[in-house]
Amino acid sequence: MPGSQFFCACQAVSLGDDYLGGMPLAPRTARVQAAFRRRVPFIRDDVSMHPHMRAAFEMARSGELLAEASRVV
């Protein structure tokens, strides 16, 4: 579940950046989103979501996202 929630959150932030001028994210949040985007791109077109959702689930399950969030700036 956390993988799909994070996927949706990153999509929403990216939509805000592209269409609404975006607001800057907090540094830690920006780092986590950047780590996520290295493996899961912003989805603009109708594509098979399976590989992207699998990557999101793996990142959440492995603790990769939590580790990035916990990293000291």
N, C-alpha and C positions, 0 to 999 in steps of 0.2 A: 503494500500500500504506500509506504513513504516514497518509493520510486515514482509511482504514477502521480502523486501529489507534487513532488518536486518538478517533474516534467511539466505539469500544468502551470506551476508557478513560474518556471523559466520561460515558458511560452508567453505568458501574460506580460512578464517584464519586457521581453523582446518586442512584443506588440506595442507596448507603451513607448519603447525606444524608437521604433520605426514609424509609428503613426501619431503619437501624441507628444513628441519631443522628449519624452522620458525624464525621469528624475534620477539623480545619481543614487546608487545603492551605497549602503554602509560598506566600508572596506572589507570586512569579513564576508558579508553577503556577496559582494562583487567577486571575491576570490572563489567562493564556492560555485557561483554561477559560471565563472570562467572555466573552472575545472570540469563542470558538467558539460559545457559547450565544446570542450575539446573532444568529447566522445559522442555527444548528442547535438546535432545541429538544430537551428531554428527551422521549423517545418512551415514552408510557405505553400507548398502544393500538396495535392492529394497523393500520398505515397503509402506504402505498406508501413504501418507503425511498429510491427513486430520487432525488427532489429533495434529500433530506437527505445522501445519500452523495455526490451531485454537489457540493454545497456544501462538504462536508468535503474532497473531493479538490481542489477549486479553492483552498481555503484553504491546504492543504499545498503544492500545486504553485506557487502564487503567492508563497509565502514569507511570507504574512500571519501565520501562527502563529509562525514563527521570528522575525519582526520583533517581534512582541509579547513573545516570550520574551527577546529581546535588549535590549529597552527598559530603560534604567536607571531604578531606582526613585528 
